[in-house]
Amino acid sequence: MTQRRWKLVLTGASGGIGQALAVALAPRCEWLVLAGRNAAPLAALRERLGPDRAHVVCGDLTQEATLAQLEALARRLGGCNLLVNNAGANDFHAFATQDADALRGLLDTNLLAPMLLTQRLLPQLRAQAPAQVVNVGSLFAYLGYPGFAGYCASKAGLRGFTQALRRELADTGVDVRHFIPRATRTAINRGAVEAMNAEMGVPVDSPEDAARQLLAFLDGGGWERKPGFKEALLVLVNQLLPSVPDRAIRGQLPVIRKHLPE
Ligand SMILES: NC(=O)c1ccc[n+]([C@@H]2O[C@H](COP(=O)([O-])OP(=O)(O)OC[C@H]3O[C@@H](n4cnc5c(N)ncnc54)[C@H](OP(=O)(O)O)[C@@H]3O)[C@@H](O)[C@H]2O)c1
């Protein structure tokens, strides 16, 4: 059976997981549109993957102009059949003193931007069906965790959006799915989160691990991928017996507070 060639729009392509994803997906792509804010890694990636096939849109996804640019470029290339909403931001901070703009930024970047980009690309995705939208979520969509209130809210929203749209498009040939990487060594965790994870002995994947897992997810079934059995069990316990993680996380508070910017 011949494998489907992807016509890919990938956000967050300048970041850790995004760069690894672009490299892993490129051999399966007819063309790639790589989106990010930081021009240098995007230009290097384009050079590496072949400037004839790889295209770059440099801009902030919270701005309509960037979304419009992505839509127009993908349309000019013939229409996309795979959108990976991978761009994301975090702001590890005590909620009581968290900057309001930082909270707005988290919701705009992690929730509203993928929703609006998906909406803009839907006519192309439907025309190119079978097609996929993969939203890159987090275990924190399920598991509220201290220091991540805004991030958890945004990722829980993204998960809700994914499931609702998936059901809304069930008869269109556009599959809408949710991919959850494990903690991964990238800039999003740099500093306090990295130090806290190290002190707690949290297992951390490489971006290449995350990219391999996403590639396998694209070819496989199921609407959602959790990183592993342990994580899936944690989600289940959190849903059925939330007092268990309540107690465990309360016990972790001294370590969390040691690293948490106030
Ligand atoms: N790393 C982890 O432990 C982990 C775990 C679970 C889920 N995730 C999720 O995985 C995804 C990728 O994260 P990562 O770990 O690769 O982090 P990263 O290295 O910090 O990359 C984040 C990417 O998102 C882009 N981005 C952020 N805000 C943006 C904005 N307003 N407009 C346009 N682009 C924006 C960044 O662009 P620039 O760098 O060009 O500004 C960068 O390309 C995120 O959705 C994250 O929530 C990560």
The ligand as an SDF file (V2000), in Angstrom:
LIG
                    3D

 48 52  0  0  0  0  0  0  0  0999 V2000
    8.4140   20.1190   26.1190 N   0  0  0  0  0  0  0  0  0  0  0  0
    7.5340   19.5150   26.8830 C   0  0  0  0  0  0  0  0  0  0  0  0
    7.8580   19.0270   27.9800 O   0  0  0  0  0  0  0  0  0  0  0  0
    6.1060   19.4060   26.4420 C   0  0  0  0  0  0  0  0  0  0  0  0
    5.2660   18.5050   27.1210 C   0  0  0  0  0  0  0  0  0  0  0  0
    3.9280   18.4220   26.7220 C   0  0  0  0  0  0  0  0  0  0  0  0
    3.4690   19.2120   25.6840 C   0  0  0  0  0  0  0  0  0  0  0  0
    4.3090   20.0760   25.0510 N   0  0  0  0  0  0  0  0  0  0  0  0
    3.7840   20.8940   23.9590 C   0  0  0  0  0  0  0  0  0  0  0  0
    4.5680   20.6720   22.8040 O   0  0  0  0  0  0  0  0  0  0  0  0
    4.4820   21.8050   21.9320 C   0  0  0  0  0  0  0  0  0  0  0  0
    5.8670   22.2080   21.4430 C   0  0  0  0  0  0  0  0  0  0  0  0
    6.6140   22.6940   22.5450 O   0  0  0  0  0  0  0  0  0  0  0  0
    8.1980   22.5390   22.6710 P   0  0  0  0  0  0  0  0  0  0  0  0
    8.4440   21.6850   23.8340 O   0  0  0  0  0  0  0  0  0  0  0  0
    8.8090   22.2050   21.3680 O   0  0  0  0  0  0  0  0  0  0  0  0
    8.5660   24.0360   23.1250 O   0  0  0  0  0  0  0  0  0  0  0  0
    9.5280   25.1280   22.4370 P   0  0  0  0  0  0  0  0  0  0  0  0
   10.8230   24.5410   22.0740 O   0  0  0  0  0  0  0  0  0  0  0  0
    9.5130   26.2850   23.3770 O   0  0  0  0  0  0  0  0  0  0  0  0
    8.7490   25.5020   21.1000 O   0  0  0  0  0  0  0  0  0  0  0  0
    7.5640   26.2650   21.1340 C   0  0  0  0  0  0  0  0  0  0  0  0
    7.2400   26.6760   19.7210 C   0  0  0  0  0  0  0  0  0  0  0  0
    6.0170   27.4340   19.7180 O   0  0  0  0  0  0  0  0  0  0  0  0
    6.2610   28.6580   19.0280 C   0  0  0  0  0  0  0  0  0  0  0  0
    5.4330   29.7400   19.5700 N   0  0  0  0  0  0  0  0  0  0  0  0
    5.2130   30.0530   20.8610 C   0  0  0  0  0  0  0  0  0  0  0  0
    4.4160   31.1170   20.9510 N   0  0  0  0  0  0  0  0  0  0  0  0
    4.1220   31.4810   19.6680 C   0  0  0  0  0  0  0  0  0  0  0  0
    3.3630   32.5320   19.0860 C   0  0  0  0  0  0  0  0  0  0  0  0
    2.6790   33.4340   19.8390 N   0  0  0  0  0  0  0  0  0  0  0  0
    3.3010   32.6110   17.7400 N   0  0  0  0  0  0  0  0  0  0  0  0
    3.9550   31.7310   16.9710 C   0  0  0  0  0  0  0  0  0  0  0  0
    4.6950   30.7190   17.4520 N   0  0  0  0  0  0  0  0  0  0  0  0
    4.7790   30.6020   18.7890 C   0  0  0  0  0  0  0  0  0  0  0  0
    7.7360   28.9600   19.2590 C   0  0  0  0  0  0  0  0  0  0  0  0
    8.1690   29.8760   18.2770 O   0  0  0  0  0  0  0  0  0  0  0  0
    9.5190   30.7590   18.4380 P   0  0  0  0  0  0  0  0  0  0  0  0
   10.5100   29.9190   19.2090 O   0  0  0  0  0  0  0  0  0  0  0  0
    9.9250   30.9810   17.0390 O   0  0  0  0  0  0  0  0  0  0  0  0
    9.1360   31.9750   19.1940 O   0  0  0  0  0  0  0  0  0  0  0  0
    8.3190   27.5690   19.1020 C   0  0  0  0  0  0  0  0  0  0  0  0
    8.4480   27.2530   17.7390 O   0  0  0  0  0  0  0  0  0  0  0  0
    3.7670   22.9010   22.7590 C   0  0  0  0  0  0  0  0  0  0  0  0
    2.4090   22.9540   22.3780 O   0  0  0  0  0  0  0  0  0  0  0  0
    3.8690   22.3950   24.1890 C   0  0  0  0  0  0  0  0  0  0  0  0
    2.8360   22.8650   25.0110 O   0  0  0  0  0  0  0  0  0  0  0  0
    5.6180   20.1840   25.4010 C   0  0  0  0  0  0  0  0  0  0  0  0
  1  2  1  0
  2  3  2  0
  2  4  1  0
  4  5  1  0
  4 48  2  0
  5  6  2  0
  6  7  1  0
  7  8  2  0
  8  9  1  0
  8 48  1  0
  9 10  1  0
  9 46  1  0
 10 11  1  0
 11 12  1  0
 11 44  1  0
 12 13  1  0
 13 14  1  0
 14 15  2  0
 14 16  1  0
 14 17  1  0
 17 18  1  0
 18 19  2  0
 18 20  1  0
 18 21  1  0
 21 22  1  0
 22 23  1  0
 23 24  1  0
 23 42  1  0
 24 25  1  0
 25 26  1  0
 25 36  1  0
 26 27  1  0
 26 35  1  0
 27 28  2  0
 28 29  1  0
 29 30  1  0
 29 35  2  0
 30 31  1  0
 30 32  2  0
 32 33  1  0
 33 34  2  0
 34 35  1  0
 36 37  1  0
 36 42  1  0
 37 38  1  0
 38 39  2  0
 38 40  1  0
 38 41  1  0
 42 43  1  0
 44 45  1  0
 44 46  1  0
 46 47  1  0
M  CHG  2   8   1  16  -1
M  END
$$$$
